[in-house]
């Protein structure tokens, strides 16, 4: 934010002595995400299912049997984290791991019927969770929010 931008801010948002962390995009995104996670945990049909586990199950449902690399790409979850998520989903009997027939080094993760059933049970809750997350926004604001989040998340320009 340059001096001209600062001059246009309402008094309560103008930085006191420069940088005001509570008005920065990263801080606000983190707070919004924490609120969403709280809504997710309160409203999930399975209290033991985390939002990242749900996203992973959704990716397996959409993609079919997948490697960890494919799940990382589909979920935007890093390799080390996805490994732990897959291990926990396997321990719950929601996914299965097997060796790829064409490449024995590659592990393929498959959604099991119990995982599919959990997803089907979770979908109505997921719609409600999304609705509660944006409940304070009118329809135009919801469209704008999703548009802007997609634009921020788009990394086609290499992050620049």
Residue pairs with C-beta under 8 A, 6 or more apart in sequence:
1 15
6 14
6 15
9 15
13 20
13 23
15 23
21 27
35 133
36 51
36 129
36 133
37 51
39 129
39 132
39 133
40 50
40 51
40 54
40 129
41 47
41 50
41 51
43 125
43 128
43 129
43 132
44 54
44 122
44 125
44 129
45 118
45 121
45 122
45 124
45 125
46 118
46 121
46 122
48 92
49 118
49 122
50 85
52 75
52 77
52 81
52 85
53 85
53 88
53 89
54 119
54 122
54 126
55 75
55 77
56 71
56 75
56 77
56 82
56 85
56 86
56 89
57 89
57 94
57 95
57 111
57 115
57 118
57 119
58 119
59 66
59 71
59 74
59 75
60 66
60 71
60 95
60 109
60 110
60 111
60 115
61 111
61 116
61 119
62 74
63 70
63 74
64 110
65 108
65 109
65 110
65 111
66 74
66 108
66 109
67 100
67 106
67 107
67 108
67 109
68 79
68 82
68 83
68 86
68 107
68 109
69 79
71 77
71 82
71 86
71 109
72 78
72 79
72 82
75 82
76 153
77 85
86 95
86 97
86 109
89 95
89 115
90 96
90 97
92 114
93 112
93 114
93 115
94 111
94 112
94 114
94 115
94 118
95 109
95 110
95 111
95 112
95 115
96 109
96 110
96 112
97 107
97 108
97 109
97 110
98 107
98 108
98 110
99 106
99 107
99 108
100 106
100 107
100 108
111 119
134 141
134 142
134 145
137 145
